[in-house]
């Protein structure tokens, strides 16, 4: 798999943003709440949780829900420390935890700059004890689409060509399959929406920087952007958009979980249930 993201640059930007991330705490908190609402759908109680890249928003919410032990992990030490508990500096692509260390893993808006998402999901599943739960959210395809188009159009006019300045995002249709390939049971992928409004588009750019979310593409243009690029592309009009959140839910396999019945084990005919007549394949009705 060809790497897309410069992980060293991702870590550097997250560390620089660790002193400013409080500016976007309401957004991170709202996204974490949307994700953790999934815990209301299960009667299971969790004692040991791993918070992956929560930037100080996830761990307090987990403790408020009664999780006794929360380990917060991040690429950047400054971000990991914001959770206020046990902090570990580590890479999502190289987890340092023994198998079965946690019964809950929460990754809120933290896996979208991973080069090997299938591999990261396998490692997260291994870190879960049997019947442990993964909750993860990623920004979905279409995120920052307007910003991407405005920057590309304006840079093409200024320079005669445009560099990629917004990261690629995942598609919902791929995620349940990724969970299944990673060995999760009962995989589910669905969508949430987080509405956002800014007084000017530059407010969005400031928030992206405060969260450490500037694009960190390996194939980025390393030249300094034209001074006029952002003012011309973004203007001063109010900006409203909806952040699409793709939510993944999966369980580490356990014998207590429901399984599909073996093929041929049904004790009733589908034709009887539907009130119709069963015919051999290829035979026409009537």
C-alpha positions as CSV (number, residue, x, y, z in Angstrom):
1,X,0.0,0.0,0.0
2,X,1.5,3.3,-1.1
3,X,1.8,5.8,1.9
4,X,-0.3,8.9,1.6
5,X,0.4,10.8,4.8
6,X,3.7,12.1,6.3
7,X,3.3,10.6,9.8
8,X,6.2,12.6,11.1
9,X,4.5,15.8,10.0
10,X,1.2,14.7,11.5
11,X,2.9,14.2,14.8
12,X,4.7,17.6,14.6
13,X,1.5,19.5,13.8
14,X,-0.5,17.8,16.5
15,X,2.3,18.7,19.0
16,X,2.3,22.3,17.9
17,X,-1.5,22.4,18.1
18,X,-1.6,21.0,21.7
19,X,-1.3,24.4,23.2
20,X,-4.2,25.7,21.1
21,X,-6.6,22.8,20.8
22,X,-8.7,24.2,23.6
23,X,-10.0,26.6,21.0
24,X,-11.8,23.8,19.2
25,X,-12.8,21.9,22.4
26,X,-16.6,22.4,21.8
27,X,-16.3,20.7,18.4
28,X,-14.2,17.8,19.6
29,X,-16.6,17.4,22.6
30,X,-19.7,17.3,20.3
31,X,-18.1,14.8,18.0
32,X,-17.1,12.6,21.0
33,X,-20.6,12.8,22.4
34,X,-22.1,11.6,19.1
35,X,-19.8,8.7,19.1
36,X,-20.2,7.7,22.7
37,X,-24.0,7.8,22.4
38,X,-23.5,4.3,20.9
39,X,-22.7,3.1,24.4
40,X,-26.3,3.7,25.3
41,X,-27.3,0.9,22.9
42,X,-25.6,-1.8,25.0
43,X,-26.0,-3.0,28.6
44,X,-22.3,-3.9,28.8
45,X,-20.2,-2.0,31.3
46,X,-16.6,-1.3,30.5
47,X,-13.7,-1.1,33.0
48,X,-10.6,-0.5,30.9
49,X,-10.7,1.9,27.9
50,X,-8.2,3.1,25.3
51,X,-8.7,6.6,24.1
52,X,-7.0,7.0,20.7
53,X,-6.3,10.6,19.7
54,X,-9.1,12.1,21.7
55,X,-7.2,15.4,22.3
56,X,-8.6,15.8,25.8
57,X,-12.3,15.5,24.8
58,X,-12.9,11.7,25.1
59,X,-11.3,10.6,28.3
60,X,-13.4,12.9,30.6
61,X,-16.6,11.7,29.0
62,X,-15.6,8.0,29.5
63,X,-14.8,8.6,33.2
64,X,-18.2,10.4,33.5
65,X,-19.8,7.2,32.1
66,X,-18.2,5.1,34.8
67,X,-15.2,3.7,33.0
68,X,-12.6,3.1,35.8
69,X,-9.4,3.1,33.8
70,X,-8.8,5.2,30.8
71,X,-5.5,5.2,28.9
72,X,-5.1,8.1,26.4
73,X,-2.8,7.6,23.4
74,X,-1.6,10.1,20.9
75,X,1.2,10.7,18.4
76,X,2.0,13.9,20.2
77,X,2.9,14.0,23.9
78,X,1.2,17.4,24.4
79,X,-2.1,16.0,23.0
80,X,-1.9,12.8,25.0
81,X,-1.3,14.7,28.3
82,X,-4.5,16.8,27.8
83,X,-6.7,13.9,28.9
84,X,-5.5,14.3,32.5
85,X,-4.9,10.6,33.2
86,X,-2.5,7.9,32.1
87,X,-1.0,9.1,28.8
88,X,1.0,7.1,26.3
89,X,2.8,8.5,23.2
90,X,2.4,6.0,20.4
91,X,1.5,5.6,16.8
92,X,-1.9,4.1,15.7
93,X,0.0,2.1,13.1
94,X,2.3,0.5,15.8
95,X,0.4,-0.1,19.0
96,X,2.5,-0.9,22.1
97,X,-0.2,-2.8,24.0
98,X,-0.5,-6.5,24.8
99,X,-3.4,-8.4,23.3
100,X,-6.6,-8.2,25.3
101,X,-5.5,-5.1,27.3
102,X,-8.8,-3.2,27.0
103,X,-12.5,-3.9,26.8
104,X,-13.3,-0.6,25.0
105,X,-11.4,1.3,22.4
106,X,-12.6,4.8,21.3
107,X,-11.0,6.6,18.4
108,X,-12.8,9.9,17.8
109,X,-11.7,11.7,14.7
110,X,-8.2,10.2,14.9
111,X,-7.8,7.5,12.3
112,X,-8.2,9.5,9.1
113,X,-4.4,10.3,8.7
114,X,-3.3,6.7,9.1
115,X,-1.6,5.2,6.0
116,X,-2.7,1.6,6.7
117,X,-6.2,1.8,8.1
118,X,-6.9,-2.0,7.7
119,X,-3.7,-2.8,9.6
120,X,-4.5,-0.2,12.4
121,X,-8.0,-1.8,12.8
122,X,-6.4,-5.3,13.1
123,X,-4.1,-3.9,15.9
124,X,-7.0,-2.3,17.7
125,X,-9.0,-5.5,17.6
126,X,-6.0,-7.4,19.0
127,X,-5.8,-4.9,21.9
128,X,-9.4,-5.7,22.8
129,X,-10.3,-8.5,25.2
130,X,-12.9,-11.0,23.8
131,X,-16.3,-9.3,23.6
132,X,-14.6,-5.9,23.7
133,X,-16.0,-2.9,21.7
134,X,-14.5,-0.6,19.2
135,X,-16.1,2.8,18.6
136,X,-14.4,4.9,15.9
137,X,-15.4,8.0,13.9
138,X,-13.7,9.5,10.8
139,X,-14.6,12.6,8.7
140,X,-16.3,11.3,5.6
141,X,-16.0,11.9,1.9
142,X,-17.2,15.4,1.1
143,X,-15.6,16.9,4.2
144,X,-14.2,20.4,3.3
145,X,-15.2,19.9,-0.3
146,X,-16.0,23.7,-0.8
147,X,-12.6,24.6,0.8
148,X,-10.8,22.2,-1.5
149,X,-12.5,23.6,-4.6
150,X,-12.0,27.2,-3.7
151,X,-8.2,26.7,-2.9
152,X,-7.6,24.7,-6.1
153,X,-9.4,27.2,-8.3
154,X,-7.7,30.2,-6.8
155,X,-4.2,28.7,-6.8
156,X,-4.6,27.6,-10.4
157,X,-5.3,31.3,-11.3
158,X,-2.3,32.5,-9.3
159,X,0.2,29.9,-10.2
160,X,-1.2,28.1,-13.3
161,X,-1.6,24.9,-11.3
162,X,-2.9,23.7,-8.0
163,X,-1.3,21.6,-5.2
164,X,-3.4,19.2,-3.0
165,X,-4.1,21.1,0.2
166,X,-7.0,19.0,1.7
167,X,-6.6,15.4,2.7
168,X,-8.6,12.5,1.1
169,X,-11.4,11.1,3.2
170,X,-13.0,7.7,3.6
171,X,-16.3,6.5,2.0
172,X,-19.0,4.9,4.2
173,X,-19.5,1.9,1.9
174,X,-15.9,0.7,2.6
175,X,-15.9,0.8,6.4
176,X,-18.0,-2.2,7.4
177,X,-15.9,-4.4,5.0
178,X,-12.7,-3.1,6.6
179,X,-14.0,-4.0,10.1
180,X,-14.9,-7.5,8.9
181,X,-11.5,-8.0,7.3
182,X,-9.9,-6.9,10.5
183,X,-11.6,-9.7,12.4
184,X,-14.4,-7.7,14.1
185,X,-17.7,-9.4,14.8
186,X,-21.1,-7.7,14.3
187,X,-19.5,-4.8,12.2
188,X,-21.6,-1.7,11.6
189,X,-20.8,1.5,9.8
190,X,-23.2,4.4,9.7
191,X,-23.2,8.2,9.4
192,X,-23.7,11.1,11.8
193,X,-23.7,14.8,11.0
194,X,-22.2,17.7,12.9
195,X,-23.4,21.2,11.7
196,X,-20.8,24.0,12.0
197,X,-21.1,27.7,11.3
198,X,-18.3,30.3,11.1
199,X,-18.4,34.0,10.9
200,X,-15.9,33.9,8.0
201,X,-14.1,31.0,6.2
202,X,-10.8,32.0,7.8
203,X,-12.4,30.9,11.1
204,X,-12.5,27.4,9.7
205,X,-8.9,27.6,8.7
206,X,-7.9,28.7,12.2
207,X,-9.8,25.9,13.8
208,X,-8.2,23.3,11.5
209,X,-4.8,24.6,12.6
210,X,-5.8,24.7,16.3
211,X,-6.8,21.0,16.0
212,X,-3.6,20.0,14.2
213,X,-5.6,19.1,11.1
214,X,-3.7,20.7,8.3
215,X,-3.1,18.3,5.4
216,X,0.1,16.3,5.8
217,X,0.4,14.7,2.4
218,X,3.6,13.1,1.3
219,X,3.0,14.5,-2.2
220,X,2.3,18.0,-0.9
221,X,3.7,21.2,-2.5
222,X,6.6,22.2,-0.2
223,X,6.7,25.8,-1.6
224,X,5.3,28.6,0.5
225,X,1.7,29.3,-0.6
226,X,1.0,32.6,-2.4
227,X,0.3,35.3,0.1
228,X,-3.0,36.1,-1.6
229,X,-4.2,32.4,-1.8
230,X,-6.3,32.2,1.3
231,X,-7.8,35.7,1.3
232,X,-8.8,35.4,-2.3
233,X,-10.1,31.8,-2.1
234,X,-12.1,32.2,1.1
235,X,-13.4,35.7,1.1
236,X,-15.3,37.1,4.2
237,X,-18.8,35.6,3.9
238,X,-20.2,33.5,6.7
239,X,-19.7,29.8,6.2
240,X,-22.1,27.0,7.2
241,X,-21.5,23.4,6.4
242,X,-22.1,20.0,7.9
243,X,-19.2,17.7,8.9
244,X,-20.1,14.1,7.9
245,X,-18.9,11.7,10.6
246,X,-18.5,8.1,9.6
247,X,-19.0,5.8,12.6
248,X,-17.6,2.3,12.9
249,X,-18.8,-0.2,15.6
250,X,-17.3,-3.6,16.0
251,X,-16.8,-6.3,18.7
252,X,-13.9,-8.5,19.4
253,X,-15.2,-12.0,18.7
254,X,-16.5,-14.0,21.7
255,X,-18.5,-17.3,21.9
256,X,-21.4,-15.5,23.5
257,X,-22.1,-13.4,20.5
258,X,-24.9,-14.3,18.0
259,X,-23.9,-16.2,15.0
260,X,-25.7,-17.0,11.7
261,X,-27.3,-20.4,11.7
262,X,-25.5,-23.2,9.7
263,X,-26.7,-23.4,6.1
264,X,-29.5,-26.0,5.8
265,X,-30.5,-25.9,9.4
266,X,-33.8,-24.1,9.0
267,X,-36.9,-26.0,10.1
268,X,-39.4,-23.9,8.1
269,X,-39.7,-23.3,4.4
270,X,-39.3,-19.7,3.0
271,X,-42.1,-20.4,0.5
272,X,-44.5,-21.2,3.4
273,X,-43.6,-18.1,5.3
274,X,-44.2,-16.0,2.1
275,X,-47.5,-17.8,1.3
276,X,-46.2,-18.8,-2.2
277,X,-45.5,-21.9,-4.2
278,X,-41.9,-23.2,-4.4
279,X,-40.7,-24.1,-7.9
280,X,-37.5,-25.5,-9.2
281,X,-34.9,-23.0,-10.5
282,X,-35.7,-21.9,-14.1
283,X,-39.4,-22.9,-14.0
284,X,-41.8,-20.1,-14.9
285,X,-44.8,-19.3,-12.8
286,X,-48.2,-20.2,-14.1
